[in-house]
Amino acid sequence: MASFSSKIGVLLAAAGSAVGLGSIWKFPYVVGENGGGAFIILYVACSLIFGLPLVMNDFLIGKVSGLTSDVIPLLNHSAVGSAYRHHHHLT
C-alpha cells in the first residue's frame, strides 16, 4: 500500500481531489444552465460507450495476467518481462 512521505504531499493530494471533484460537479451544471443539455447527454453516452469496454479490458488483462500495478515496473528486469518483450518484438 502506498503512503505519503510528507504532510505537504497529503495536503496537495487532498486539494487536487477537491478541485477535481468540484470540476466534475460544476461542469454539467454550467453547461445545462447555458443550454448545453444535449451535449451532456452525448458526453455521458460516449463516455459509457468508450469507457466501459476499456475498464472491462483493464480488469480482464489484470485477471488473466495475475499481475497488479505494483508488479508491472518489476517486469522490466524479470524473465517474464524479457520473454514478453521477445515474444511481442518490443525493445
N, CA, C and O atoms as CSV, one atom per row, in Angstrom:
chain,resi,resn,atom,element,x,y,z
A,1,MET,N,N,0.837,-1.180,0.000
A,1,MET,CA,C,0.000,0.000,0.000
A,1,MET,C,C,0.881,1.243,0.000
A,1,MET,O,O,1.877,1.299,0.721
A,2,ALA,N,N,0.524,2.226,-0.796
A,2,ALA,CA,C,1.300,3.451,-0.892
A,2,ALA,C,C,1.017,4.359,0.292
A,2,ALA,O,O,-0.085,4.369,0.842
A,3,SER,N,N,2.031,5.119,0.672
A,3,SER,CA,C,1.851,6.084,1.751
A,3,SER,C,C,2.577,7.368,1.371
A,3,SER,O,O,3.475,7.367,0.529
A,4,PHE,N,N,2.178,8.440,1.994
A,4,PHE,CA,C,2.788,9.734,1.730
A,4,PHE,C,C,4.029,9.902,2.586
A,4,PHE,O,O,4.062,9.474,3.740
A,5,SER,N,N,5.051,10.529,2.011
A,5,SER,CA,C,6.293,10.716,2.750
A,5,SER,C,C,6.318,12.024,3.529
A,5,SER,O,O,7.178,12.216,4.388
A,6,SER,N,N,5.379,12.929,3.237
A,6,SER,CA,C,5.353,14.195,3.965
A,6,SER,C,C,3.916,14.691,4.095
A,6,SER,O,O,3.017,14.233,3.390
A,7,LYS,N,N,3.724,15.628,5.004
A,7,LYS,CA,C,2.390,16.196,5.201
A,7,LYS,C,C,1.979,17.068,4.020
A,7,LYS,O,O,0.794,17.181,3.708
A,8,ILE,N,N,2.957,17.681,3.368
A,8,ILE,CA,C,2.632,18.534,2.220
A,8,ILE,C,C,2.071,17.682,1.079
A,8,ILE,O,O,1.210,18.145,0.331
A,9,GLY,N,N,2.545,16.450,0.940
A,9,GLY,CA,C,2.012,15.545,-0.073
A,9,GLY,C,C,0.553,15.230,0.171
A,9,GLY,O,O,-0.248,15.201,-0.764
A,10,VAL,N,N,0.204,14.994,1.431
A,10,VAL,CA,C,-1.187,14.724,1.795
A,10,VAL,C,C,-2.047,15.941,1.486
A,10,VAL,O,O,-3.141,15.814,0.936
A,11,LEU,N,N,-1.552,17.115,1.840
A,11,LEU,CA,C,-2.288,18.364,1.614
A,11,LEU,C,C,-2.514,18.606,0.119
A,11,LEU,O,O,-3.614,18.970,-0.298
A,12,LEU,N,N,-1.470,18.403,-0.678
A,12,LEU,CA,C,-1.604,18.622,-2.121
A,12,LEU,C,C,-2.548,17.596,-2.757
A,12,LEU,O,O,-3.319,17.934,-3.656
A,13,ALA,N,N,-2.489,16.359,-2.295
A,13,ALA,CA,C,-3.392,15.335,-2.818
A,13,ALA,C,C,-4.842,15.653,-2.464
A,13,ALA,O,O,-5.732,15.498,-3.299
A,14,ALA,N,N,-5.081,16.093,-1.238
A,14,ALA,CA,C,-6.440,16.448,-0.824
A,14,ALA,C,C,-6.954,17.652,-1.611
A,14,ALA,O,O,-8.115,17.678,-2.017
A,15,ALA,N,N,-6.095,18.648,-1.828
A,15,ALA,CA,C,-6.502,19.830,-2.590
A,15,ALA,C,C,-6.803,19.462,-4.044
A,15,ALA,O,O,-7.783,19.934,-4.620
A,16,GLY,N,N,-5.962,18.626,-4.625
A,16,GLY,CA,C,-6.190,18.191,-6.008
A,16,GLY,C,C,-7.482,17.407,-6.143
A,16,GLY,O,O,-8.206,17.559,-7.127
A,17,SER,N,N,-7.769,16.577,-5.169
A,17,SER,CA,C,-9.014,15.818,-5.185
A,17,SER,C,C,-10.219,16.738,-5.081
A,17,SER,O,O,-11.200,16.563,-5.804
A,18,ALA,N,N,-10.152,17.716,-4.188
A,18,ALA,CA,C,-11.265,18.650,-4.006
A,18,ALA,C,C,-11.502,19.472,-5.269
A,18,ALA,O,O,-12.648,19.687,-5.663
A,19,VAL,N,N,-10.435,19.928,-5.901
A,19,VAL,CA,C,-10.573,20.710,-7.129
A,19,VAL,C,C,-11.165,19.840,-8.232
A,19,VAL,O,O,-12.039,20.288,-8.974
A,20,GLY,N,N,-10.697,18.605,-8.343
A,20,GLY,CA,C,-11.210,17.700,-9.368
A,20,GLY,C,C,-12.677,17.388,-9.172
A,20,GLY,O,O,-13.447,17.403,-10.133
A,21,LEU,N,N,-13.080,17.105,-7.933
A,21,LEU,CA,C,-14.489,16.811,-7.669
A,21,LEU,C,C,-15.363,18.033,-7.902
A,21,LEU,O,O,-16.489,17.905,-8.384
A,22,GLY,N,N,-14.866,19.206,-7.570
A,22,GLY,CA,C,-15.618,20.434,-7.827
A,22,GLY,C,C,-15.858,20.640,-9.309
A,22,GLY,O,O,-16.942,21.054,-9.719
A,23,SER,N,N,-14.852,20.352,-10.105
A,23,SER,CA,C,-14.995,20.499,-11.555
A,23,SER,C,C,-15.990,19.491,-12.119
A,23,SER,O,O,-16.766,19.812,-13.019
A,24,ILE,N,N,-15.964,18.285,-11.593
A,24,ILE,CA,C,-16.887,17.257,-12.075
A,24,ILE,C,C,-18.334,17.660,-11.815
A,24,ILE,O,O,-19.206,17.431,-12.654
A,25,TRP,N,N,-18.587,18.256,-10.662
A,25,TRP,CA,C,-19.960,18.663,-10.333
A,25,TRP,C,C,-20.356,19.962,-11.022
A,25,TRP,O,O,-21.514,20.125,-11.407
A,26,LYS,N,N,-19.419,20.886,-11.183
A,26,LYS,CA,C,-19.745,22.201,-11.737
A,26,LYS,C,C,-19.955,22.172,-13.251
A,26,LYS,O,O,-20.841,22.857,-13.762
A,27,PHE,N,N,-19.160,21.398,-13.965
A,27,PHE,CA,C,-19.212,21.385,-15.428
A,27,PHE,C,C,-20.603,21.057,-15.970
A,27,PHE,O,O,-21.124,21.826,-16.778
A,28,PRO,N,N,-21.234,19.940,-15.557
A,28,PRO,CA,C,-22.569,19.660,-16.101
A,28,PRO,C,C,-23.605,20.713,-15.726
A,28,PRO,O,O,-24.507,21.005,-16.512
A,29,TYR,N,N,-23.480,21.285,-14.530
A,29,TYR,CA,C,-24.418,22.312,-14.097
A,29,TYR,C,C,-24.311,23.544,-14.988
A,29,TYR,O,O,-25.325,24.057,-15.462
A,30,VAL,N,N,-23.092,24.019,-15.217
A,30,VAL,CA,C,-22.892,25.224,-16.037
A,30,VAL,C,C,-23.334,24.976,-17.475
A,30,VAL,O,O,-23.975,25.832,-18.085
A,31,VAL,N,N,-22.998,23.818,-18.014
A,31,VAL,CA,C,-23.393,23.506,-19.388
A,31,VAL,C,C,-24.914,23.429,-19.504
A,31,VAL,O,O,-25.496,23.960,-20.450
A,32,GLY,N,N,-25.562,22.759,-18.531
A,32,GLY,CA,C,-27.014,22.644,-18.551
A,32,GLY,C,C,-27.704,23.985,-18.417
A,32,GLY,O,O,-28.719,24.222,-19.073
A,33,GLU,N,N,-27.177,24.868,-17.582
A,33,GLU,CA,C,-27.762,26.199,-17.400
A,33,GLU,C,C,-27.640,27.056,-18.656
A,33,GLU,O,O,-28.455,27.951,-18.879
A,34,ASN,N,N,-26.634,26.788,-19.469
A,34,ASN,CA,C,-26.405,27.595,-20.662
A,34,ASN,C,C,-26.911,26.928,-21.933
A,34,ASN,O,O,-26.486,27.284,-23.032
A,35,GLY,N,N,-27.812,25.967,-21.792
A,35,GLY,CA,C,-28.444,25.368,-22.959
A,35,GLY,C,C,-27.668,24.230,-23.599
A,35,GLY,O,O,-27.884,23.927,-24.772
A,36,GLY,N,N,-26.777,23.597,-22.863
A,36,GLY,CA,C,-25.977,22.513,-23.439
A,36,GLY,C,C,-26.372,21.144,-22.931
A,36,GLY,O,O,-25.531,20.250,-22.843
A,37,GLY,N,N,-27.643,20.967,-22.595
A,37,GLY,CA,C,-28.100,19.681,-22.069
A,37,GLY,C,C,-27.884,18.539,-23.049
A,37,GLY,O,O,-27.572,17.421,-22.638
A,38,ALA,N,N,-28.046,18.807,-24.336
A,38,ALA,CA,C,-27.837,17.762,-25.345
A,38,ALA,C,C,-26.377,17.323,-25.363
A,38,ALA,O,O,-26.075,16.150,-25.582
A,39,PHE,N,N,-25.476,18.274,-25.132
A,39,PHE,CA,C,-24.059,17.931,-25.084
A,39,PHE,C,C,-23.768,16.993,-23.920
A,39,PHE,O,O,-22.999,16.043,-24.063
A,40,ILE,N,N,-24.383,17.257,-22.762
A,40,ILE,CA,C,-24.168,16.403,-21.589
A,40,ILE,C,C,-24.649,14.985,-21.878
A,40,ILE,O,O,-23.974,14.019,-21.522
A,41,ILE,N,N,-25.798,14.852,-22.514
A,41,ILE,CA,C,-26.315,13.520,-22.852
A,41,ILE,C,C,-25.353,12.803,-23.795
A,41,ILE,O,O,-25.049,11.627,-23.593
A,42,LEU,N,N,-24.876,13.494,-24.811
A,42,LEU,CA,C,-23.927,12.914,-25.754
A,42,LEU,C,C,-22.605,12.575,-25.065
A,42,LEU,O,O,-22.014,11.530,-25.339
A,43,TYR,N,N,-22.142,13.447,-24.176
A,43,TYR,CA,C,-20.884,13.237,-23.450
A,43,TYR,C,C,-20.975,11.989,-22.571
A,43,TYR,O,O,-20.054,11.173,-22.564
A,44,VAL,N,N,-22.063,11.833,-21.839
A,44,VAL,CA,C,-22.240,10.667,-20.978
A,44,VAL,C,C,-22.355,9.397,-21.824
A,44,VAL,O,O,-21.783,8.365,-21.473
A,45,ALA,N,N,-23.083,9.467,-22.922
A,45,ALA,CA,C,-23.224,8.297,-23.795
A,45,ALA,C,C,-21.871,7.869,-24.362
A,45,ALA,O,O,-21.547,6.682,-24.355
A,46,CYS,N,N,-21.088,8.814,-24.848
A,46,CYS,CA,C,-19.766,8.487,-25.391
A,46,CYS,C,C,-18.830,7.967,-24.296
A,46,CYS,O,O,-18.039,7.054,-24.534
A,47,SER,N,N,-18.921,8.541,-23.115
A,47,SER,CA,C,-18.094,8.063,-22.003
A,47,SER,C,C,-18.412,6.617,-21.679
A,47,SER,O,O,-17.502,5.830,-21.420
A,48,LEU,N,N,-19.683,6.253,-21.688
A,48,LEU,CA,C,-20.070,4.867,-21.409
A,48,LEU,C,C,-19.685,3.934,-22.559
A,48,LEU,O,O,-19.196,2.828,-22.332
A,49,ILE,N,N,-19.907,4.389,-23.787
A,49,ILE,CA,C,-19.619,3.550,-24.950
A,49,ILE,C,C,-18.129,3.236,-25.049
A,49,ILE,O,O,-17.752,2.102,-25.344
A,50,PHE,N,N,-17.278,4.236,-24.803
A,50,PHE,CA,C,-15.842,4.024,-24.917
A,50,PHE,C,C,-15.197,3.627,-23.589
A,50,PHE,O,O,-14.255,2.835,-23.575
A,51,GLY,N,N,-15.687,4.160,-22.489
A,51,GLY,CA,C,-15.065,3.918,-21.196
A,51,GLY,C,C,-15.334,2.542,-20.632
A,51,GLY,O,O,-14.424,1.919,-20.085
A,52,LEU,N,N,-16.545,2.053,-20.748
A,52,LEU,CA,C,-16.887,0.746,-20.187
A,52,LEU,C,C,-16.060,-0.386,-20.799
A,52,LEU,O,O,-15.526,-1.205,-20.051
A,53,PRO,N,N,-15.931,-0.468,-22.116
A,53,PRO,CA,C,-15.077,-1.528,-22.669
A,53,PRO,C,C,-13.615,-1.410,-22.237
A,53,PRO,O,O,-12.948,-2.425,-22.037
A,54,LEU,N,N,-13.114,-0.182,-22.091
A,54,LEU,CA,C,-11.732,-0.007,-21.656
A,54,LEU,C,C,-11.531,-0.487,-20.224
A,54,LEU,O,O,-10.527,-1.128,-19.918
A,55,VAL,N,N,-12.477,-0.181,-19.354
A,55,VAL,CA,C,-12.380,-0.631,-17.968
A,55,VAL,C,C,-12.495,-2.149,-17.902
A,55,VAL,O,O,-11.749,-2.798,-17.168
A,56,MET,N,N,-13.423,-2.715,-18.663
A,56,MET,CA,C,-13.568,-4.172,-18.673
A,56,MET,C,C,-12.302,-4.833,-19.211
A,56,MET,O,O,-11.878,-5.870,-18.702
A,57,ASN,N,N,-11.701,-4.240,-20.233
A,57,ASN,CA,C,-10.452,-4.750,-20.785
A,57,ASN,C,C,-9.336,-4.701,-19.736
A,57,ASN,O,O,-8.557,-5.646,-19.609
A,58,ASP,N,N,-9.264,-3.617,-19.000
A,58,ASP,CA,C,-8.261,-3.475,-17.957
A,58,ASP,C,C,-8.430,-4.554,-16.888
A,58,ASP,O,O,-7.452,-5.172,-16.469
A,59,PHE,N,N,-9.655,-4.780,-16.453
A,59,PHE,CA,C,-9.919,-5.823,-15.458
A,59,PHE,C,C,-9.557,-7.201,-16.005
A,59,PHE,O,O,-8.970,-8.021,-15.300
A,60,LEU,N,N,-9.908,-7.450,-17.261
A,60,LEU,CA,C,-9.639,-8.747,-17.868
A,60,LEU,C,C,-8.133,-9.001,-17.978
A,60,LEU,O,O,-7.664,-10.095,-17.665
A,61,ILE,N,N,-7.387,-8.007,-18.417
A,61,ILE,CA,C,-5.929,-8.157,-18.525
A,61,ILE,C,C,-5.325,-8.436,-17.152
A,61,ILE,O,O,-4.446,-9.288,-17.020
A,62,GLY,N,N,-5.789,-7.726,-16.142
A,62,GLY,CA,C,-5.289,-7.967,-14.792
A,62,GLY,C,C,-5.635,-9.347,-14.283
A,62,GLY,O,O,-4.812,-9.996,-13.637
A,63,LYS,N,N,-6.832,-9.799,-14.563
A,63,LYS,CA,C,-7.257,-11.124,-14.096
A,63,LYS,C,C,-6.492,-12.231,-14.804
A,63,LYS,O,O,-6.051,-13.188,-14.167
A,64,VAL,N,N,-6.333,-12.106,-16.113
A,64,VAL,CA,C,-5.640,-13.133,-16.890
A,64,VAL,C,C,-4.149,-13.170,-16.549
A,64,VAL,O,O,-3.567,-14.245,-16.398
A,65,SER,N,N,-3.538,-11.991,-16.428
A,65,SER,CA,C,-2.097,-11.959,-16.156
A,65,SER,C,C,-1.785,-12.249,-14.696
A,65,SER,O,O,-0.688,-12.708,-14.377
A,66,GLY,N,N,-2.738,-11.985,-13.807
A,66,GLY,CA,C,-2.499,-12.195,-12.380
A,66,GLY,C,C,-1.577,-11.158,-11.779
A,66,GLY,O,O,-1.070,-11.347,-10.673
A,67,LEU,N,N,-1.351,-10.063,-12.489
A,67,LEU,CA,C,-0.451,-9.014,-12.017
A,67,LEU,C,C,-1.236,-7.809,-11.541
A,67,LEU,O,O,-2.368,-7.576,-11.967
A,68,THR,N,N,-0.625,-7.057,-10.661
A,68,THR,CA,C,-1.202,-5.790,-10.223
A,68,THR,C,C,-0.314,-4.660,-10.700
A,68,THR,O,O,0.777,-4.905,-11.216
A,69,SER,N,N,-0.756,-3.447,-10.540
A,69,SER,CA,C,0.033,-2.308,-10.992
A,69,SER,C,C,1.335,-2.178,-10.210
A,69,SER,O,O,2.277,-1.558,-10.705
A,70,ASP,N,N,1.420,-2.742,-9.002
A,70,ASP,CA,C,2.661,-2.696,-8.233
A,70,ASP,C,C,3.729,-3.595,-8.831
A,70,ASP,O,O,4.918,-3.388,-8.586
A,71,VAL,N,N,3.323,-4.594,-9.616
A,71,VAL,CA,C,4.252,-5.573,-10.164
A,71,VAL,C,C,4.763,-5.161,-11.537
A,71,VAL,O,O,5.866,-5.551,-11.921
A,72,ILE,N,N,4.001,-4.397,-12.273
A,72,ILE,CA,C,4.336,-4.070,-13.660
A,72,ILE,C,C,5.735,-3.465,-13.807
A,72,ILE,O,O,6.459,-3.910,-14.697
A,73,PRO,N,N,6.179,-2.481,-13.003
A,73,PRO,CA,C,7.539,-1.959,-13.176
A,73,PRO,C,C,8.615,-3.026,-12.986
A,73,PRO,O,O,9.705,-2.904,-13.544
A,74,LEU,N,N,8.328,-4.060,-12.214
A,74,LEU,CA,C,9.305,-5.115,-11.985
A,74,LEU,C,C,9.515,-5.981,-13.218
A,74,LEU,O,O,10.527,-6.674,-13.321
A,75,LEU,N,N,8.571,-5.951,-14.153
A,75,LEU,CA,C,8.686,-6.779,-15.348
A,75,LEU,C,C,9.862,-6.375,-16.228
A,75,LEU,O,O,10.374,-7.200,-16.986
A,76,ASN,N,N,10.293,-5.138,-16.144
A,76,ASN,CA,C,11.399,-4.691,-16.982
A,76,ASN,C,C,12.678,-5.456,-16.678
A,76,ASN,O,O,13.536,-5.589,-17.551
A,77,HIS,N,N,12.822,-5.960,-15.456
A,77,HIS,CA,C,14.053,-6.626,-15.048
A,77,HIS,C,C,13.834,-8.095,-14.709
A,77,HIS,O,O,14.627,-8.679,-13.971
A,78,SER,N,N,12.784,-8.694,-15.229
A,78,SER,CA,C,12.496,-10.084,-14.893
A,78,SER,C,C,12.503,-10.942,-16.148
A,78,SER,O,O,12.476,-10.437,-17.270
A,79,ALA,N,N,12.540,-12.254,-15.932
A,79,ALA,CA,C,12.497,-13.195,-17.051
A,79,ALA,C,C,11.156,-13.105,-17.773
A,79,ALA,O,O,11.098,-13.238,-18.995
A,80,VAL,N,N,10.082,-12.881,-17.023
A,80,VAL,CA,C,8.761,-12.756,-17.635
A,80,VAL,C,C,8.728,-11.550,-18.560
A,80,VAL,O,O,8.211,-11.634,-19.674
A,81,GLY,N,N,9.275,-10.434,-18.106
A,81,GLY,CA,C,9.298,-9.221,-18.920
A,81,GLY,C,C,10.113,-9.389,-20.180
A,81,GLY,O,O,9.697,-8.944,-21.250
A,82,SER,N,N,11.297,-10.037,-20.072
A,82,SER,CA,C,12.124,-10.222,-21.262
A,82,SER,C,C,11.470,-11.205,-22.223
A,82,SER,O,O,11.571,-11.036,-23.438
A,83,ALA,N,N,10.796,-12.237,-21.695
A,83,ALA,CA,C,10.083,-13.169,-22.571
A,83,ALA,C,C,8.938,-12.468,-23.278
A,83,ALA,O,O,8.693,-12.713,-24.459
A,84,TYR,N,N,8.231,-11.592,-22.561
A,84,TYR,CA,C,7.129,-10.850,-23.164
A,84,TYR,C,C,7.658,-9.938,-24.267
A,84,TYR,O,O,7.095,-9.882,-25.360
A,85,ARG,N,N,8.748,-9.223,-23.971
A,85,ARG,CA,C,9.320,-8.322,-24.985
A,85,ARG,C,C,9.793,-9.112,-26.199
A,85,ARG,O,O,9.592,-8.681,-27.334
A,86,HIS,N,N,10.424,-10.266,-25.969
A,86,HIS,CA,C,10.906,-11.092,-27.072
A,86,HIS,C,C,9.741,-11.615,-27.915
A,86,HIS,O,O,9.798,-11.597,-29.145
A,87,HIS,N,N,8.692,-12.078,-27.249
A,87,HIS,CA,C,7.532,-12.635,-27.943
A,87,HIS,C,C,6.817,-11.577,-28.769
A,87,HIS,O,O,6.353,-11.860,-29.874
A,88,HIS,N,N,6.724,-10.359,-28.244
A,88,HIS,CA,C,5.989,-9.286,-28.918
A,88,HIS,C,C,6.913,-8.338,-29.674
A,88,HIS,O,O,6.477,-7.284,-30.137
A,89,HIS,N,N,8.171,-8.702,-29.800
A,89,HIS,CA,C,9.159,-7.928,-30.549
A,89,HIS,C,C,9.262,-6.486,-30.068
A,89,HIS,O,O,9.338,-5.555,-30.869
A,90,LEU,N,N,9.262,-6.315,-28.748
A,90,LEU,CA,C,9.411,-4.992,-28.167
A,90,LEU,C,C,10.846,-4.795,-27.735
A,90,LEU,O,O,11.565,-5.768,-27.508
A,91,THR,N,N,11.269,-3.562,-27.619
A,91,THR,CA,C,12.642,-3.304,-27.167
A,91,THR,C,C,12.678,-3.037,-25.692
A,91,THR,O,O,13.749,-2.799,-25.134
